[in-house]
Amino acid sequence: MMQKKEADLKQQFNMDEIFKQQVYEVARLIPKGRVSTYGAIAKAVGYPNHSRHVGKAMGGCPKNVPAHRVISSSGVLSVPEFQSKLEKEGIVVENLRIKNFKKLFWDPLAEL
């Protein structure tokens, strides 16, 4: 019985790793000066209702993943420290909200 549980945990870990890698792949494709959302990335990797999992994955992402370009679907920054990075890319942020969010939104399903 214990071996089955260990095998299940190992499989779950592998699925989590695959999910994270897919999330990072999509996030790396977001062009400078554009933003996407946790939900849009979740949809793009085949898990439409898992935006929180995307957020969790982005929390521990490698340096080469532009986490600052992934925001909430309301156009608000989840991480205030990302504001300066976005502004360096020409994005205007007011009160943690992306100005012209709809225009700057990059939808992986439409763009890929």
Secondary structure, DSSP 8 states (H G I E B T S, - for coil): -HHHHHHHHHHHHHHHHHHHHHHHHHHHTS-TT-BEEHHHHHHHTT-TT-HHHHHHHHHT--TTS-GGGEE-TTSB-SSGGGHHHHHHTT--EETTEETTHHHHB--HHHH-
